[in-house]
Amino acid sequence: MAITIAHSWGTLGTALSVCVAACGGGGGGSSAGFAVAGSGTTPAPAPPAASAPAPAPVAAPAPSPAPAPQPGPLKVVEVATGLTAPWSLAFLPDGKMLITQRTGQLRIRNADGTAVNNGADSVSGVPAVDTDGQGGLLDVALDPAFASNRRIYFSFAEKVGTANGTAVARAELDVVNRALSNVIVIYRQDPKVTGSNNHYGSRLVFDRNGYLFVTMGERDIGSQRGFAQDLTRGNGKVVRLTTDGAAAPGNPSFAPTPAQPGIWSYGHRNPQGAAINPATGDLWTAEHGPQGGDEVNLDLPGRNFGWPIISYGQEYGTLTQVGEGTAKAGMEQPVTYWEKSDGSAWVPGTAKSSTAPSNIAFYTGDKLVGWNGNLFVGSLAGTSLWRITLNGNTFVSRERLLADRGERIRDVRQGPDGWLWLLTDNGKLLRLER
């Protein structure tokens, strides 16, 4: 049974007021008096006086414009509970949902969040995944032609011997029988690493041309995090691939610098959020900083996002600035960044903290009044949902939502019903509505 909880707008939002002017009109009329002559001899009547011109008709007042829709109270509907470490959500054409769990299960849920098949909703055929640390079964995305080819793509942590890394597989999904077939690993992060089970990145998103973006972290090995700047390595990169896993046509060239095929951008720490801006077709990403310095980026081709040379973060447990500073020629600045988990201003000489962004989504609906075109960012350590207002590609403002719930928001998606859907680390599927 879904549980609905009413919420305020957010702790940092500004209230909107709509002033509607009422207008009215009235009408009136006049009577004309006539004199009648008495009896007897009467002189010829004088010619009638010229009548005054009739007044011009008065136009009816224009109707008042309809008042702008006013947003109602924000509500959080708990559609489902009891999931185990959910990581990603994808909507099927019939309204059902795919949900990944880091523990290695792919589950199918009905549109109302209930489990299919009387609760036995796990899909067979998922390959073995490395569940240590931040690993496991991670993102899932439908092929743009899913209705005809039934293909899905999923990312996961793959272990070979003592080394592990991000991998992406393609498979065909039989929804009725809850089974995968023709499972093929189309891409593997190279090189795999030993000594770390963190920073897999692993978000998947298709562009307008049907090519697949894959985000990958630098794998969080202190002395080796500089691999994010090394174009011969897959660490700390975003790649753009065909559905067979090859480098997509139109990718940037880094010549004469040697580079792995497929690289779209580099200098990333751990990008766990990715979305295509529907207004422009551009890729946007969100990535974790260290202690502070979480970012939202306009992820254009060939760009260097600076990690670990520049950052707005500090080394963990210290007040030490990461790298050389916060800016350097040839390296991109974020569209927005956080230095405190709650979005407040950082005071120099104090410790920063992380909001820890998860997935992101552009809202294109009209049910959440006034939010069309806004970017939503899930927050793990910050236990909230951020609403970011943009003017084109320029940051305008941000509002922190749902902080009172204290839940780590792992995924955010716009559903086919026009509402926002969320997954939380404590096993909930939520719907945000008014």
C-alpha positions as CSV (number, residue, x, y, z in Angstrom):
1,M,0.0,0.0,0.0
2,A,1.4,3.4,-1.0
3,I,1.9,5.8,1.9
4,T,1.6,9.6,1.1
5,I,3.4,12.1,3.2
6,A,2.9,15.9,2.8
7,H,6.0,18.0,2.7
8,S,7.0,21.7,2.7
9,W,8.8,23.0,-0.4
10,G,12.2,22.8,1.1
11,T,14.4,24.5,3.6
12,L,16.1,26.9,1.1
13,G,13.3,27.6,-1.3
14,T,11.7,30.9,-1.9
15,A,7.9,31.2,-1.7
16,L,6.1,32.3,-4.8
17,S,3.1,34.6,-4.5
18,V,0.6,35.1,-7.3
19,C,-1.4,38.4,-7.3
20,V,-4.6,38.2,-9.3
21,A,-6.4,41.5,-10.0
22,A,-10.1,41.2,-10.2
23,C,-11.9,43.5,-12.5
24,G,-15.6,44.2,-13.0
25,G,-17.9,46.4,-15.0
26,G,-21.3,47.9,-14.9
27,G,-23.8,49.5,-17.3
28,G,-26.3,52.3,-17.2
29,G,-28.9,54.1,-19.3
30,S,-30.8,57.4,-19.7
31,S,-34.4,58.6,-20.4
32,A,-35.3,61.5,-22.8
33,G,-38.3,63.9,-21.9
34,F,-40.7,65.2,-24.6
35,A,-42.9,68.4,-24.4
36,V,-46.5,68.3,-25.9
37,A,-48.1,71.5,-27.3
38,G,-51.5,72.7,-25.9
39,S,-54.7,73.4,-27.9
40,G,-55.4,76.5,-30.0
41,T,-53.8,78.2,-32.9
42,T,-50.3,77.2,-33.1
43,P,-47.4,78.6,-35.0
44,A,-45.7,76.3,-37.3
45,P,-43.3,74.1,-35.4
46,A,-39.8,75.1,-35.4
47,P,-37.4,72.8,-37.1
48,P,-36.1,70.2,-34.8
49,A,-32.8,70.9,-33.2
50,A,-29.9,68.9,-34.5
51,S,-29.5,65.8,-32.4
52,A,-26.2,65.2,-30.7
53,P,-24.2,62.4,-32.2
54,A,-24.7,59.0,-30.5
55,P,-21.8,58.1,-28.2
56,A,-19.4,55.5,-29.5
57,P,-20.0,52.1,-28.2
58,V,-17.9,51.2,-25.2
59,A,-16.0,47.9,-25.6
60,A,-16.6,45.3,-23.0
61,P,-13.6,45.0,-20.7
62,A,-11.1,42.3,-21.6
63,P,-11.4,39.3,-19.4
64,S,-8.8,39.0,-16.7
65,P,-6.0,36.5,-17.6
66,A,-6.4,33.1,-15.9
67,P,-4.3,33.0,-12.7
68,A,-1.0,31.1,-13.0
69,P,-1.2,27.6,-11.6
70,Q,-0.1,27.6,-8.0
71,P,2.0,24.7,-6.7
72,G,0.3,22.6,-4.1
73,P,2.1,21.1,-1.2
74,L,4.9,18.7,-2.0
75,K,4.0,15.0,-1.3
76,V,6.2,12.0,-1.0
77,V,4.5,8.7,-1.8
78,E,6.2,5.6,-0.5
79,V,5.4,3.3,-3.4
80,A,7.5,0.3,-2.2
81,T,9.8,-0.6,0.6
82,G,12.0,-3.6,1.4
83,L,14.4,-3.4,-1.5
84,T,18.0,-4.3,-0.9
85,A,20.6,-1.7,-1.7
86,P,18.7,-0.4,-4.8
87,W,20.9,1.5,-7.3
88,S,19.0,2.3,-10.5
89,L,15.5,2.5,-12.0
90,A,14.4,2.2,-15.6
91,F,10.8,2.4,-16.9
92,L,9.6,-0.1,-19.4
93,P,7.1,0.9,-22.2
94,D,4.2,-0.8,-20.4
95,G,4.8,1.2,-17.2
96,K,6.6,-1.6,-15.4
97,M,10.0,-0.8,-13.8
98,L,13.4,-2.4,-13.7
99,I,15.3,-1.9,-10.5
100,T,18.9,-3.0,-9.9
101,Q,20.2,-4.0,-6.5
102,R,23.9,-3.8,-5.7
103,T,23.6,-7.3,-4.3
104,G,23.3,-8.6,-7.9
105,Q,19.6,-8.8,-8.6
106,L,17.6,-7.2,-11.4
107,R,14.0,-6.9,-10.3
108,I,10.7,-6.2,-12.2
109,R,8.0,-4.1,-10.5
110,N,4.5,-3.3,-11.7
111,A,3.6,0.4,-12.3
112,D,2.2,0.6,-8.8
113,G,5.5,-0.7,-7.3
114,T,4.3,-4.1,-6.4
115,A,6.4,-7.1,-7.3
116,V,5.5,-9.1,-10.4
117,N,4.9,-12.9,-10.2
118,N,3.6,-12.8,-6.6
119,G,6.9,-11.5,-5.3
120,A,9.3,-13.7,-7.3
121,D,10.3,-10.7,-9.4
122,S,14.1,-11.3,-9.9
123,V,15.3,-11.7,-13.5
124,S,17.5,-14.7,-14.3
125,G,20.7,-14.5,-16.3
126,V,22.5,-11.7,-14.6
127,P,26.2,-12.4,-14.6
128,A,28.3,-12.6,-11.4
129,V,29.1,-9.2,-9.9
130,D,31.8,-8.1,-7.4
131,T,29.7,-6.7,-4.5
132,D,32.6,-5.6,-2.3
133,G,32.7,-1.9,-1.3
134,Q,30.9,0.3,-3.7
135,G,30.6,-2.5,-6.3
136,G,27.7,-4.7,-7.4
137,L,25.0,-4.5,-10.1
138,L,24.8,-0.8,-10.8
139,D,23.0,1.1,-13.6
140,V,20.5,-0.2,-16.1
141,A,19.3,1.5,-19.4
142,L,16.9,0.5,-22.1
143,D,18.0,0.4,-25.7
144,P,16.4,3.3,-27.7
145,A,14.8,0.6,-29.8
146,F,13.8,-1.6,-26.9
147,A,10.2,-1.9,-28.1
148,S,11.5,-3.9,-31.1
149,N,14.8,-5.5,-30.0
150,R,14.1,-6.0,-26.2
151,R,17.7,-5.0,-25.4
152,I,18.9,-3.6,-22.1
153,Y,22.3,-2.5,-20.9
154,F,23.7,-2.7,-17.4
155,S,26.9,-1.7,-15.6
156,F,28.5,-3.7,-12.9
157,A,31.7,-4.2,-10.9
158,E,33.6,-7.1,-12.5
159,K,36.3,-9.0,-10.8
160,V,39.1,-11.0,-12.5
161,G,41.5,-12.6,-10.1
162,T,42.4,-9.9,-7.5
163,A,41.6,-7.0,-9.9
164,N,38.3,-5.3,-10.5
165,G,36.7,-2.7,-12.7
166,T,33.6,-1.3,-14.3
167,A,32.0,-3.4,-17.0
168,V,29.0,-2.9,-19.3
169,A,26.8,-5.7,-20.6
170,R,24.1,-6.0,-23.2
171,A,21.3,-8.5,-23.0
172,E,17.8,-9.3,-24.3
173,L,15.0,-9.1,-21.7
174,D,12.0,-11.4,-21.6
175,V,9.7,-9.5,-19.3
176,V,7.0,-12.2,-19.1
177,N,9.5,-15.0,-18.1
178,R,11.8,-12.6,-16.2
179,A,15.0,-13.8,-18.0
180,L,18.0,-12.4,-19.8
181,S,19.4,-14.0,-22.9
182,N,22.3,-13.3,-25.2
183,V,24.3,-11.6,-22.5
184,I,27.4,-10.0,-23.9
185,V,30.0,-7.8,-22.1
186,I,30.5,-5.0,-24.6
187,Y,32.9,-2.8,-22.6
188,R,35.4,-3.2,-19.8
189,Q,37.3,-0.4,-18.0
190,D,41.0,-0.8,-18.8
191,P,43.0,-1.3,-16.7
192,K,41.3,-3.0,-13.8
193,V,42.9,-2.2,-10.5
194,T,43.8,-4.0,-7.3
195,G,43.6,-2.6,-3.8
196,S,40.3,-0.6,-4.3
197,N,36.7,-1.5,-4.4
198,N,35.4,2.1,-4.8
199,H,34.7,4.7,-7.4
200,Y,33.2,2.7,-10.2
201,G,31.2,5.6,-11.7
202,S,29.0,3.4,-13.9
203,R,26.1,5.6,-15.0
204,L,24.7,4.9,-18.4
205,V,22.8,7.3,-20.7
206,F,22.0,7.3,-24.4
207,D,22.4,10.4,-26.5
208,R,20.1,11.6,-29.2
209,N,21.9,9.6,-31.8
210,G,21.6,6.3,-30.0
211,Y,25.2,6.2,-28.7
212,L,25.9,5.1,-25.1
213,F,27.7,7.3,-22.5
214,V,29.4,5.4,-19.7
215,T,30.9,7.2,-16.7
216,M,33.9,5.7,-14.8
217,G,35.6,6.7,-11.6
218,E,39.4,6.9,-11.1
219,R,39.1,4.0,-8.7
220,D,40.3,5.9,-5.5
221,I,43.8,4.6,-5.2
222,G,45.8,7.5,-3.6
223,S,49.0,7.4,-5.5
224,Q,47.2,6.4,-8.7
225,R,44.4,8.8,-8.8
226,G,46.4,10.8,-11.3
227,F,45.3,8.1,-13.8
228,A,42.3,10.4,-14.4
229,Q,44.6,12.6,-16.4
230,D,46.2,9.8,-18.4
231,L,44.4,9.3,-21.7
232,T,45.9,5.8,-22.2
233,R,43.9,4.6,-19.1
234,G,40.2,4.2,-18.6
235,N,40.2,5.5,-15.1
236,G,38.3,8.8,-14.4
237,K,36.8,9.0,-17.9
238,V,33.5,9.3,-19.7
239,V,33.3,7.2,-22.8
240,R,30.9,7.3,-25.7
241,L,30.2,3.9,-27.4
242,T,28.2,2.2,-30.0
243,T,25.7,-0.4,-28.8
244,D,28.4,-3.0,-29.6
245,G,30.9,-1.3,-27.4
246,A,33.1,0.3,-30.0
247,A,34.1,4.0,-30.0
248,A,31.2,6.0,-31.4
249,P,31.7,8.1,-34.5
250,G,32.1,11.8,-33.8
251,N,34.1,11.4,-30.6
252,P,36.8,13.9,-29.9
253,S,40.4,13.4,-31.1
254,F,43.2,13.9,-28.7
255,A,46.0,13.6,-31.3
256,P,48.9,13.7,-31.2
257,T,48.5,12.6,-27.5
258,P,48.0,8.8,-27.4
259,A,44.5,8.0,-26.1
260,Q,42.2,5.0,-25.6
261,P,39.4,4.9,-28.2
262,G,36.0,6.0,-27.0
263,I,37.1,8.7,-24.5
264,W,34.6,11.6,-24.4
265,S,36.0,13.6,-21.4
266,Y,38.5,13.0,-18.7
267,G,39.8,14.3,-15.3
268,H,36.8,12.9,-13.4
269,R,36.9,11.6,-9.8
270,N,33.7,9.5,-9.4
271,P,30.8,10.6,-11.7
272,Q,27.7,8.7,-10.6
273,G,25.2,11.0,-12.2
274,A,24.5,11.6,-15.9
275,A,21.6,12.9,-18.0
276,I,21.0,14.4,-21.4
277,N,19.7,18.0,-21.4
278,P,16.5,17.6,-23.5
279,A,16.7,21.2,-24.6
280,T,20.2,21.0,-26.1
281,G,21.1,17.3,-26.3
282,D,24.2,18.0,-24.2
283,L,25.6,15.5,-21.6
284,W,25.6,16.7,-18.0
285,T,27.3,14.8,-15.2
286,A,27.5,14.9,-11.4
287,E,30.5,13.7,-9.5
288,H,31.7,13.2,-6.0
289,G,34.5,15.4,-4.6
290,P,36.6,14.3,-1.7
291,Q,35.8,16.2,1.5
292,G,33.7,18.8,-0.2
293,G,34.0,19.8,-3.9
294,D,31.1,17.8,-5.3
295,E,30.2,19.0,-8.8
296,V,27.6,19.3,-11.5
297,N,29.3,19.6,-15.0
298,L,28.3,20.4,-18.5
299,D,30.3,17.5,-20.0
300,L,31.3,18.6,-23.5
301,P,33.6,16.5,-25.7
302,G,37.3,16.6,-25.2
303,R,37.2,18.6,-22.0
304,N,39.4,18.1,-18.9
305,F,37.6,18.4,-15.6
306,G,40.7,18.7,-13.6
307,W,40.8,15.9,-11.1
308,P,43.1,15.6,-9.2
309,I,45.0,18.7,-10.2
310,I,42.2,21.1,-9.3
311,S,39.3,20.7,-7.0
312,Y,37.0,22.6,-4.6
313,G,37.6,19.8,-2.0
314,Q,40.0,19.0,0.8
315,E,41.9,15.9,1.6
316,Y,39.9,13.7,4.0
317,G,40.3,14.5,7.7
318,T,42.4,17.7,7.0
319,L,42.0,21.3,5.9
320,T,44.4,20.7,3.1
321,Q,43.4,21.8,-0.4
322,V,43.5,19.0,-3.0
323,G,45.9,19.5,-5.8
324,E,47.1,22.9,-7.0
325,G,44.0,24.9,-6.3
326,T,40.5,25.4,-7.7
327,A,41.3,26.6,-11.3
328,K,43.8,26.1,-14.0
329,A,44.0,27.0,-17.6
330,G,42.7,24.3,-19.9
331,M,40.6,22.7,-17.2
332,E,36.8,23.1,-16.8
333,Q,34.9,24.8,-14.0
334,P,31.7,23.1,-12.7
335,V,28.3,24.7,-13.4
336,T,27.8,24.5,-9.6
337,Y,29.6,22.9,-6.7
338,W,29.2,22.2,-3.0
339,E,31.6,22.8,-0.2
340,K,29.2,21.9,2.6
341,S,26.8,19.0,2.6
342,D,23.7,21.2,3.2
343,G,24.7,23.8,0.6
344,S,25.7,26.5,3.1
345,A,28.7,28.7,2.6
346,W,32.1,27.3,3.6
347,V,34.0,29.4,6.1
348,P,37.8,29.4,5.2
349,G,39.9,27.7,7.8
350,T,37.2,25.1,8.6
351,A,36.5,21.6,7.3
352,K,34.4,21.1,4.2
353,S,31.8,18.3,3.9
354,S,30.3,16.4,1.0
355,T,26.7,16.3,-0.2
356,A,27.7,13.3,-2.4
357,P,25.7,13.5,-5.6
358,S,24.1,10.4,-7.1
359,N,22.1,10.4,-10.3
360,I,20.6,13.5,-12.0
361,A,17.5,14.2,-14.1
362,F,16.1,17.1,-16.1
363,Y,12.4,17.6,-15.4
364,T,10.3,18.1,-18.6
365,G,6.8,17.6,-17.2
366,D,4.1,20.1,-16.1
367,K,2.7,18.3,-13.0
368,L,5.4,19.7,-10.8
369,V,4.4,23.3,-11.5
370,G,7.2,25.7,-12.1
371,W,9.9,23.0,-12.3
372,N,10.0,22.4,-16.0
373,G,13.6,22.6,-17.2
374,N,15.0,22.2,-13.6
375,L,17.8,19.8,-12.9
376,F,17.4,17.4,-10.0
377,V,20.4,15.9,-8.2
378,G,20.1,13.1,-5.6
379,S,22.2,13.5,-2.5
380,L,23.7,10.6,-0.5
381,A,25.7,12.1,2.4
382,G,23.5,15.2,2.2
383,T,20.3,13.0,2.5
384,S,18.2,15.2,0.2
385,L,17.2,16.1,-3.3
386,W,18.6,19.2,-4.9
387,R,16.5,21.3,-7.4
388,I,18.7,23.4,-9.6
389,T,17.4,26.3,-11.6
390,L,19.3,27.1,-14.8
391,N,19.3,29.9,-17.4
392,G,20.5,28.0,-20.4
393,N,23.8,26.5,-19.2
394,T,24.2,29.0,-16.4
395,F,23.5,28.2,-12.7
396,V,20.8,30.4,-11.1
397,S,19.8,28.9,-7.8
398,R,19.4,25.7,-5.9
399,E,16.9,24.4,-3.4
400,R,17.3,21.5,-0.9
401,L,14.3,19.2,-0.7
402,L,13.3,16.3,1.5
403,A,16.2,16.9,4.0
404,D,13.8,16.2,6.8
405,R,13.4,12.6,5.7
406,G,17.1,11.9,6.4
407,E,17.4,9.3,3.5
408,R,20.2,8.8,1.1
409,I,18.8,9.3,-2.4
410,R,20.5,7.0,-4.8
411,D,18.5,7.6,-8.1
412,V,16.1,10.2,-9.5
413,R,14.1,9.7,-12.7
414,Q,11.1,11.3,-14.3
415,G,8.4,8.7,-14.7
416,P,6.0,8.4,-17.7
417,D,3.3,9.7,-15.3
418,G,5.0,13.1,-15.1
419,W,6.2,12.7,-11.5
420,L,9.7,12.3,-10.1
421,W,10.6,8.8,-8.9
422,L,13.4,8.2,-6.4
423,L,15.3,5.2,-5.0
424,T,16.8,5.4,-1.5
425,D,19.7,3.4,0.0
426,N,17.3,2.2,2.8
427,G,15.3,0.3,0.2
428,K,12.5,2.6,-0.7
429,L,10.9,3.5,-4.0
430,L,9.4,7.0,-3.7
431,R,7.2,9.2,-6.0
432,L,7.4,12.9,-5.6
433,E,4.2,14.7,-6.5
434,R,1.8,17.5,-5.6
